[in-house]
Amino acid sequence: MTPEEVADLIEAGIDDAEADVFRPRNPDDDTHLAAVVVSPAFEGQSLVAQHQLVYDALGEHMTRDIHALELKTYTPEAYEKHGE
């Protein structure tokens, strides 16, 4: 799967999510991806629960098409603070 396809799945599966998905190691490697996901749906959720929302949005693609996914998840407020 391409990073764009993964981002589309995440954004479709999580309310008001913005996902930036990229290849952290090799520009031709679509099996090892990294994602930064920002959504108000993460509000009040533990980090584990936030990541589970992303995995749920990706469904069977997590086991079939994606070998590894490095995740950073933020609420919009936390993401603003992260960028400061």
For each residue, the residues with C-beta under 8 A, 3 or more apart:
1: 5 6 30 61 65 66
2: 5 6 30
3: 6 7 21 22 23 30 33
4: 7 8 21
5: 1 2 8 9
6: 1 2 3 9 10 19 21 33 35 58 61 66 69
7: 3 4 10 11 19 20 21 35
8: 4 5 11 12
9: 5 6 12 13 57 58 59 61
10: 6 7 13 14 17 19 21 35 37 54 57 58
11: 7 8 14 17 18 19
12: 8 9 57
13: 9 10 17 53 56 57 58 59
14: 10 11 17 37 39 41 53 54 57
15: 39 40 41
16: 39 40 41
17: 10 11 13 14 37 38 39 41 57
18: 11 37 38 39
19: 6 7 10 11 35 36 37 38
20: 7 35 36 37
21: 3 4 6 7 10 33 34 35
22: 3 33 34 35
23: 3 26 27 28 29 30 32 33 34
24: 32 33 34 70
25: 29 32
26: 23 29 32
27: 23
28: 23
29: 23 25 26 32
30: 1 2 3 23 33
31: 65 66 67 68
32: 23 24 25 26 29 67 68
33: 3 6 21 22 23 24 30 66 68 69 70
34: 21 22 23 24 69 70 71 72
35: 6 7 10 19 20 21 22 54 69 70 71 72
36: 19 20 72 73 74
37: 10 14 17 18 19 20 42 50 54 71 72 73 74
38: 17 18 19 73 74 75 76 79
39: 14 15 16 17 18 42 53 73 75 76
40: 15 16 43 75 76
41: 14 15 16 17 45 53
42: 37 39 45 50 53 73 74 75
43: 40 75
44:
45: 41 42 49 50 53
46: 49 50
47: 50 51 73
48: 51 52
49: 45 46 52 53
50: 37 42 45 46 47 53 54 73
51: 47 48 54 55 71 73
52: 48 49 55 56
53: 13 14 39 41 42 45 49 50 56 57 73
54: 10 14 35 37 50 51 57 58 69 71 73
55: 51 52 58 62
56: 13 52 53 59
57: 9 10 12 13 14 17 53 54
58: 6 9 10 13 54 55 61 62 66 69
59: 9 13 56 62
60: 63 64
61: 1 6 9 58 64 65 66
62: 55 58 59 65 66 69
63: 60
64: 60 61
65: 1 31 61 62
66: 1 6 31 33 58 61 62 69
67: 31 32
68: 31 32 33
69: 6 33 34 35 54 58 62 66
70: 24 33 34 35
71: 34 35 37 51 54
72: 34 35 36 37
73: 36 37 38 39 42 47 50 51 53 54
74: 36 37 38 42 78 79 82
75: 38 39 40 42 43 78 79
76: 38 39 40 79 80
77: 80 81
78: 74 75 81 82
79: 38 74 75 76 82 83
80: 76 77 83 84
81: 77 78 84
82: 74 78 79
83: 79 80
84: 80 81
